[in-house]
């Protein structure tokens, strides 16, 4: 068994309110996030010497966005990372910052994600197979996930009520999240879910996220450096793994096989934990089917049993496996490619004991995941997973 690493900590986090068509830029939202992080941790801005930034949809294409962000924020880092793996960029940024700190490239890093796609959309999903992608083809992630859902249902079967339960549980959690999009602050019933329109058969409107604007940021450093800065709250990222383009050498792979099935054993091995040890689960949730499939891939149940597991398990913040206790992206809103930090921020918040009306008891650890990129007729492009421990 690998030696568990406890030499790096997340020593602070912040998340802006998530809103729709704010009229703000990613730079503006990032400034709010940084100011909030400085206030929350009490550190001076000049101690920051590392910065990881996520590619935003609202500012693309801009190959120098990370450099311009340092100018906008008034930072002079000795290490800079530009994360292009979408919803994996936040956890991946933490992992890369940890490596940079271990290598002596910086001491105090900020992992920052900010995006405003509901205000300005400058991305395109053309990929390299433009004839099948946006705009003439599937026209975005919902249709791609509709294809994935159809194939999964053909192979294993989906109980519609299980997907509805995921949406309902996360909506209940969002009611207690002050940062969640205001129009999602109303309870959701199974009838509401079943009556929501089908937009990419069999995927329904309430299976999906909604693009919003928002930002989040994390302070990554060593335990000793955190204490020297007067910080007492911290959590340890004890395991991390990622994989991109699973089965990339196959022309027609099984699209229901995700990268998580490959990396789950690795994060469990690194942390020394098992699925039964996981206290709470914060999976990337751009669509409900992704959550259900991750229950299987991370060993909470066997392949094809995700529906039954979902229906049989208490996923509330008081339950056996609390699920996305901030509402997740489905019920808090998806701040574009800053979305990977939303699930991570909630995990850190819970472990800091700051969950307010949805606080999990004994939040000793958390499993957080990321999904990045939606290719045509394949599974999602990048899968990333991180385990945090107290």
N, C-alpha and C positions, 0 to 999 in steps of 0.2 A: 504493500500500500504506500502511495506517495505521502511524503510528509506534508501535513497541512500548513499552508502559508498564512501567517498572522503578522506579517511585517508591514502591511499596507492597510489603511483605513479610509472609509468615507466618513469625514469628520464634519460634514455639513451639507445641507440640501436646501433648495428653495424651488417653488413652483409658482408661476403667475396664475391668475384666474384665466380660465379658458373661455373664450368668447368668439362670436361670429361677426365677420366683417368689421373688425375694429378700426380699419383705416390705418393701421400701424405697420411698420416694417419689421423685418426680423432683427435689424440692428436696434431698433427702439425697444422691442420686447427683450432682447438680450441685455440691454442696459438696465432694464427693470430687474431682471433676474440677478444680474451681478450685484446691483445695489442691495437687493434683498438678501443675497448670500453674505455679503460683507456685514450687514446688520445682524443677521442671525448668528454668525460665528464671532463677530467682534474683531476680525482681523483687518489689517491695513491692506489696501489694494496693492501696494508696492511689494508685498511679500510673495505675490503670485508670480511664478516664473515658468509656468507651463499652462498650455491651453489646448484643449481638444474641442473642435467645433463640428457640428453635424451639418451636412449639406441640406439647405432648405429648398423646398419647392418654390417658395415665393421669390427667391432671389436667383434662381437658376436661369440660364447657365452662367456661372461666374467662377472660373477656376481659381481666382484669387480671393474668394470670399473670406477665408480664414484670416488671411493677411489684413484685409480691410477691416475685419472684426477687431483685430488688435488695435487698429487706429481708432475705431469708433469707441472702444472701451478704455483707451489710454493705457494699454498693457504693453510690456516689453518682454515677452517670454523667451527663454532659451530653448524651449521645446514647443513645437506646434504640430498638431495633428488635424487633418481634415477627413472626417468620417463619411464615407460614401456608401454605407451599408444600410441606409434607411432606418428602420425600427431597431436595428442591432447596434446603431452607432453610439447610443448612450452607455450600454453595458460594455460594448467594445472599447469605447473611449476610456472608461474606468480601467479596463484591463491594460490598455496601451499606456495609460498614464502610470499605472503601477510598474510596468516594465521600464518606462523612462526614468522613474524615480530610483528604481533598483540599479539602473545603469549610470546614475549620477547626472543625467541630463537636466533634471530639475528637482525641486524639493516640494513645492506646493503647486499642485495643478488644479485647474478648473475644467470640468467637463460640462460643456455648454451646448444646449440645443434650443433653437428659436426658429419659429416659422409662422407664416401668416398666409396660408394658401386660400383661405376664404376671402381675403382682401385682394391678393394678387397671385394669379396662377401663371407661372412661367415655365413649367416643366412640360416634357413630352415623353410619352411611354413608347416611342417608336422602336426602341431596342435595335437589334440587328435583323430582326425578322419583321420589318415594317408592314409587310402585306397582311400580317395576322394581328398586328398590334393597333394601338391608338394612332390616328382616328378611324381608319377604314374597317378595322377588325373588331376585337372584343370591347374596345372603348373603355379600358380601365379595369381596376381590380375587381369590382363586383361580378362582372361576367367571367373573369378568370376563376374566381372562387365558386361561381355557379357551376362551372365545369368540374372543379374539384369535388364539390358536394355531390354532383350527379354520379361521378365515378365512385366515390366512397359509398354512397347509398347502394349502388349496384353491387359492390363487393361485400359490404357488411350490413347495410341497412341503417337508417337513421330514424329515431323516434322523435318526431317533431316537437313533442312536449319537452324533450331534453334540451333542445336548443332554446326553447322558450324559457325554461328554468334558468339557463345561464343569463339570458337577457334580463329576466325579472330580478334575479339575485343581485346582479350588478347595478340595476337601477335602484334597488333598495339601498345599496351602499352609497350610491351617488347622492341620495337625499341628505346624507350627513357630511358631504364634502363641499366645503365653502367655495372651492375653486372650480367645481363642475359647472358646465354650461347651464345657465339659468333655466332655459326652456326644457331641460331634462329633469328639473326638480319637481317631478310629479310621479306618483307610483305607477307601475306597469302591471297589468294583469295578464293571465294566460289568454283571455279573450282578446285583449288588445294585440297581443303577439300574433295569434292565429288569424286575426282580421287584417293584419298589415299586408300590404300588397306585395305580390311577387314581382321582383324587378330583374332577376336573372335566374330563371327556373332551375332549381327549387329555392333559391335564396330570396328571403323576404327583406323588406325595408328594415325591420327591427333586428335582423341578423347583422346589420352593417354599422360601421362608424359614420360619423358626420365630420367633414372637414371644418376645423375652427382655427383660431389663432392662439398662440401661447408660447411659453418658454419654461425651461427648467435648468438648474445648474447644480453641480456637486463639487465639493472640495475633497480632493484626494491627496493624501500625504502619508507620512509614517506616524505611528502612535506617539513617538517621542516628540516629533515636530509639532504635532497637534497639541500635545500638553504644553509645550513651550509657548504656544500661541494662546494659551488659556482655555483651550477647548477640552471639555470633559465628555461630551456625548460623541460616540463613534461606533461604527460597525465594521466588521472585517469581511471583505470579499475573499472567501477562502477557496472558491473554485470558479473557474471560467473555462468555457470551451465554445468554439464556433466552427461552422463548416459552410462552405459555399458551393453551389451547383452540385448537389448530391447526385451520384450516378451520372456525372457529366459525360462519361465516355459511352453512355448508352443512347442510341437514337430515339428510343421510345420507352422510357422507364415507367415504372408504376408511380403515378403521380400522387398516390395516397401514402407513399413512403417518404417521410420527412427527414430533414437533417437532424431533428431532435432525437430520432430513434438511434442515431449514430453517436451523438455527443452526450446523451443522458448518462450512460455508464461512466463516461469520463468525469463528469462533474461529481457524480456520487463517489467515485474512487478518490478524487482529489480531496473531497471534504470528509470522507469516512462516514457519510450519511447514507441512509436508504430511503425509499419512498415513504415508509412508515414514520421516518423521523422528521419529515418536512412539516413545519408548523403552519405555514401559509403559502399560497401559490399565487403569483402575480404574472400570469402568462400574457404575452402580447396578444391582443384581442381585436384585430381589425375586423374579424368576422367570427360569429359564434362557433362555426365548424372548426376553426383553428384551435379554440379552447378545448373542444371535445377531443380532437385528435391528440392534443398535448397531454391530456389525462392518460391516454394510452401510451404515448411515447415515453413518458417519464415514469412509467411503471405503477401508476395508481390503479390501473386495471389492465387487462390483456387487450390485444389488438382486436378491434371490432366490438368491444364491450363498453365503449365510451358513453353510449346512450344510457345503458343500465346503471353504470357507475354514477353518472350525473343525477339520475332520478333517485338513486338510493342513498346519496350522500348529502349531508347538511353542509352547504357551501357558504353559509352566512358567516359573518364575523364572529359569531358565537359557536360555530359549528366545528366539525371534525377537520375540515380542510377549508379555511377561509379563502375565498376566491376574489381577487381584485377588489379589495375592500374600499378603494376610493371610487368604485364604479367602473374602473377600466376606461378604455377609450370609447367603448360602445355606449356608456351612459355618462361619461364626463365630457366627451367630445375629443376628437383627434386633432391635436395641434400639428398637423402635417407631419414632417419627418422629425419633429421634436417629440413625437409620440412615444418613442422608446423610453424616454426619460420619465414619462408620466407613470408607468408601472413601477419603475425603479424608485421614483420619489415616494410613492405610496409605501413601498416596502421599507425604505429607510424611515419614513415618518412613523410607521407602526413600531419599528424596532427602537425608535427614540421615545416611544410611549406617548405620541402626540396625535393619536387617531381619533380623538374627540368621541363623538357618538358611535363610532364604529371600531373602537379600539379592541384589538385581539388580546386575549389573556395570554400571558407568558410568551411574548413574541421573540422566541429565542433564535429563530432562523427564518429565512425566506428564500424561495426559489423564484427567480425573475428570468423572463425570457424575452427574446427579440426576434422579429421576423423582418426580413428586408428583401425588397424587390419581388415583383410578380411577373415571371416570364410567361410566355404563352405555352399552354398545354404541358407544363411541367409543374412540379411542386415549387413552393416559394424559393427564392434564390439563396438567401443566407439564413441560417438558424444560429442563434446564440443563446447561451444560458449561463447564469451566474447564481451562486449561492452566497448569501450573506449570513453571517453569524454574529451573535452578541459577543 
